[in-house]
Amino acid sequence: MIFFVSNLFSQKSEIPRDTTKVKFGNRTIIIVEGSDKPVKIIEEQENSPKKKEEYKLGKNSRWNGLYLGFNQLAQGLAPLDPFSGNMEIWEVNPWKSRVWNLNFLKYSLNIVPNHVIVTTGLGIEWKNYNFKENIDLEEIDGELVPVVNNLLNYKNNKLHSWYFQIPLLFEFNTSEKSNRGFYVGAGVVGGIRVKSKMYKKYELNNRTVKSKIYDDFNLNPFQAILTVRVGFDRLTLFANYDLIPVFKQDENKGDGLKTFSFGLRLLPF
């Protein structure tokens, strides 16, 4: 309730009907038009419900954004070691094997207000493996196997796959503001495969040929990815490791191969 006081000892006058409200940050300025000079009254807004709601919806989480990373197929827990034996055929060019993530939905719950949160959400992943060897993935006796192609020289030989993903992340930030301060997060990302294809580019009879073959290529339909993320201010880096093998069959067909990837967030939103 707003009172207009003409002097210290006078009675309270009626509140004029003409009032104007102006919001500035977390303050509201109320201008009351009277017979004398306008009176400005400033009210503090404490515990803004809007701020609470924004935080509840994941304002301080770093899940959302556009991410770029690089893939390496791994044997066990040794992603950077050379492949051995018949597994060498699966080697990839890590700098040409990329992963893109578009994470567009997030929802967080407080553990320690403004600093420690649990986040889930929704995202899309596009992943590819650029093979070093000149291989085709062929079905032989009902099984998909890698076969070296000695007739064609592939300039580009990639296996692509697309996934819908849902995370469960524990996130810590030293700052109460989004994209400020030191940040660390860890958790598991689950995914389901939507589509996959093999893309090849090669020269044949003095012309460039590009081919696309759509198939499941014996890829596992589900993902379970262990992820660790660190950042400072707007910079966020990540490292991912598959808990589920990329392929479904025995080791000659790629069973046991897992993906190790690393990268950064290009665009936060």
C-alpha positions in Angstrom: 0.0 0.0 0.0 1.4 3.4 -0.9 0.8 6.5 1.3 1.2 10.1 0.2 2.3 12.3 3.0 1.8 16.1 2.7 3.7 16.8 5.8 4.9 15.1 8.9 1.8 15.8 11.0 -1.0 15.9 8.5 -3.6 13.2 8.0 -3.2 10.6 5.2 -4.6 11.9 1.9 -6.3 9.7 -0.6 -4.0 7.9 -3.1 -4.2 9.6 -6.5 -5.5 7.5 -9.2 -2.8 8.4 -11.8 0.2 6.2 -11.2 2.9 4.9 -13.5 5.1 1.8 -12.9 8.6 1.5 -14.4 10.6 -1.7 -14.0 14.4 -1.4 -13.9 16.4 -4.6 -13.2 15.1 -6.0 -9.9 13.4 -2.7 -8.8 10.1 -1.2 -9.5 9.7 2.6 -9.6 6.2 3.9 -8.9 5.4 7.5 -9.9 2.3 9.0 -8.2 0.9 12.0 -9.9 -0.5 14.6 -7.4 -1.0 18.3 -6.9 2.6 18.7 -5.9 5.7 17.1 -7.4 5.5 13.5 -8.4 6.5 11.1 -5.7 8.9 8.2 -6.6 8.8 5.1 -4.4 11.3 2.3 -5.1 10.5 -1.2 -4.0 13.0 -4.1 -3.8 11.9 -7.4 -5.3 13.3 -10.2 -3.2 13.4 -13.9 -4.1 12.1 -13.4 -7.6 10.0 -16.5 -8.6 11.1 -15.9 -12.3 14.7 -16.4 -11.4 13.9 -19.6 -9.4 11.9 -20.9 -12.4 14.7 -20.1 -14.9 17.2 -22.0 -12.7 14.8 -24.9 -12.3 14.7 -25.2 -16.1 18.4 -25.6 -16.3 19.7 -22.1 -16.6 23.1 -22.9 -15.0 23.5 -26.2 -16.8 26.0 -26.5 -19.8 24.2 -29.4 -21.5 22.6 -27.1 -24.1 24.6 -26.0 -27.1 26.4 -27.0 -30.3 29.4 -29.3 -29.7 32.1 -30.5 -32.0 34.4 -33.5 -31.3 36.7 -36.1 -32.8 36.3 -39.9 -32.7 38.8 -42.7 -32.2 37.8 -46.4 -32.1 39.2 -48.0 -29.0 40.1 -51.5 -27.9 39.1 -51.8 -24.3 40.5 -48.8 -22.3 43.3 -48.0 -24.7 41.9 -45.7 -27.3 45.2 -44.2 -28.4 47.2 -47.5 -28.7 47.7 -49.1 -32.1 45.3 -51.8 -33.1 46.8 -55.3 -33.1 46.3 -58.4 -35.3 43.2 -58.5 -37.5 41.8 -55.4 -35.7 44.0 -53.0 -37.7 41.5 -53.1 -40.4 39.2 -50.9 -38.2 41.6 -48.0 -37.7 40.2 -44.6 -38.4 41.6 -41.1 -39.0 40.6 -39.4 -35.8 40.9 -35.8 -37.1 38.5 -36.7 -40.0 36.2 -38.8 -37.8 33.9 -36.2 -36.2 31.0 -36.0 -33.8 28.4 -33.2 -33.7 26.0 -32.8 -30.9 23.0 -30.4 -30.9 21.6 -30.4 -27.3 18.4 -28.3 -27.3 16.4 -29.2 -24.2 17.5 -29.3 -20.5 15.9 -29.6 -17.1 17.8 -29.3 -13.8 17.2 -29.8 -10.1 19.1 -28.2 -7.2 21.3 -30.1 -4.9 23.3 -27.1 -3.6 21.4 -24.0 -4.8 23.1 -22.2 -7.7 26.2 -24.5 -7.5 25.5 -28.2 -7.7 22.7 -29.5 -9.9 21.4 -32.7 -11.6 20.5 -32.3 -15.2 18.6 -34.2 -17.9 17.4 -33.2 -21.3 17.4 -34.1 -25.0 19.9 -33.9 -27.8 20.8 -35.2 -31.3 24.2 -36.7 -32.2 25.7 -37.1 -35.7 28.8 -39.3 -35.6 31.1 -40.7 -38.3 34.2 -42.9 -38.6 36.7 -42.2 -41.4 38.4 -45.5 -42.1 42.1 -45.6 -42.9 41.9 -48.9 -44.8 40.2 -49.2 -48.2 37.4 -51.4 -46.8 33.8 -52.3 -47.6 31.3 -53.6 -45.0 29.8 -56.6 -46.6 27.3 -59.3 -45.6 28.9 -62.8 -45.8 27.1 -65.9 -44.6 24.6 -63.6 -42.8 27.3 -61.6 -41.0 28.7 -58.1 -41.7 32.5 -58.2 -42.2 35.1 -55.6 -43.3 36.6 -56.5 -46.7 39.5 -54.7 -48.3 38.6 -53.4 -51.8 41.6 -53.8 -54.1 39.8 -52.4 -57.2 38.9 -48.9 -55.9 40.9 -46.3 -54.1 38.6 -44.4 -51.7 39.2 -40.8 -51.2 36.6 -40.7 -48.5 35.2 -43.8 -46.7 32.9 -43.0 -43.8 30.4 -44.8 -41.6 27.7 -42.3 -40.4 25.2 -42.7 -37.6 22.5 -40.5 -36.0 21.1 -40.8 -32.4 18.6 -39.2 -30.1 20.2 -38.8 -26.6 19.1 -38.2 -23.0 21.7 -37.3 -20.3 21.9 -37.7 -16.6 24.6 -35.2 -15.5 25.9 -34.0 -12.1 27.2 -30.5 -12.6 29.2 -28.1 -10.4 29.8 -24.4 -11.0 31.7 -22.0 -8.8 29.6 -19.1 -10.1 25.9 -18.4 -9.6 25.8 -17.2 -13.2 25.5 -19.3 -16.3 28.7 -19.6 -18.3 30.8 -18.0 -15.6 33.4 -19.4 -13.2 35.0 -22.9 -13.1 32.7 -25.7 -14.2 32.9 -29.5 -14.0 30.3 -32.1 -14.9 30.1 -35.9 -15.2 27.5 -38.5 -15.9 26.0 -40.9 -18.4 24.4 -40.2 -21.8 21.9 -42.7 -23.2 21.1 -42.9 -26.9 19.0 -44.7 -29.5 20.1 -45.0 -33.1 17.8 -43.4 -35.7 19.7 -43.9 -39.0 23.1 -45.0 -40.4 24.8 -44.9 -43.8 28.1 -45.6 -45.5 29.5 -42.8 -47.6 32.2 -43.4 -50.2 34.0 -41.1 -52.7 36.3 -42.4 -55.4 37.5 -42.0 -59.0 36.2 -44.3 -61.7 36.9 -43.8 -65.4 38.2 -40.3 -64.9 35.2 -39.1 -63.0 34.4 -38.6 -59.3 31.8 -41.0 -57.9 29.9 -40.5 -54.6 27.8 -43.3 -53.2 25.6 -43.7 -50.1 24.4 -47.0 -48.7 21.8 -47.0 -45.9 21.8 -50.0 -43.6 22.2 -50.7 -39.9 25.7 -52.1 -40.5 25.4 -54.3 -37.4 25.7 -51.2 -35.2 24.3 -51.5 -31.7 20.9 -49.8 -31.6 21.6 -48.2 -28.1 24.3 -46.0 -26.6 25.6 -45.7 -23.0 28.3 -43.0 -22.9 30.4 -42.0 -19.9 31.0 -38.3 -20.2 33.3 -35.8 -18.3 33.1 -32.0 -18.9 35.2 -29.2 -17.6 35.2 -25.5 -18.4 36.0 -21.9 -17.4 33.7 -19.0 -18.2 32.3 -19.7 -21.7 34.9 -22.4 -22.6 33.6 -26.0 -22.1 35.6 -29.1 -23.1 34.3 -32.7 -23.0 35.6 -36.3 -23.2 33.3 -39.3 -23.9 33.8 -43.1 -23.7 31.4 -45.7 -24.9 30.2 -48.2 -22.3 28.5 -50.3 -25.0 30.5 -51.6 -28.0 29.9 -50.0 -31.4 29.1 -53.3 -33.2 27.3 -56.4 -32.0 29.3 -59.3 -33.3 32.6 -61.1 -32.5 36.0 -59.3 -32.6 36.6 -60.1 -36.3 33.5 -58.1 -37.1 34.3 -55.3 -34.6 32.8 -56.6 -31.4 34.5 -55.0 -28.4 35.3 -51.8 -30.3 34.3 -48.7 -28.4 34.4 -45.0 -29.2 36.6 -42.5 -27.4 35.8 -38.8 -28.4 36.9 -35.4 -27.2 36.0 -31.9 -28.2 34.5 -28.5 -27.1 31.3 -26.5 -27.1 31.2 -24.2 -30.1 28.0 -22.3 -29.3 26.2 -22.1 -25.9 22.4 -21.4 -25.8 
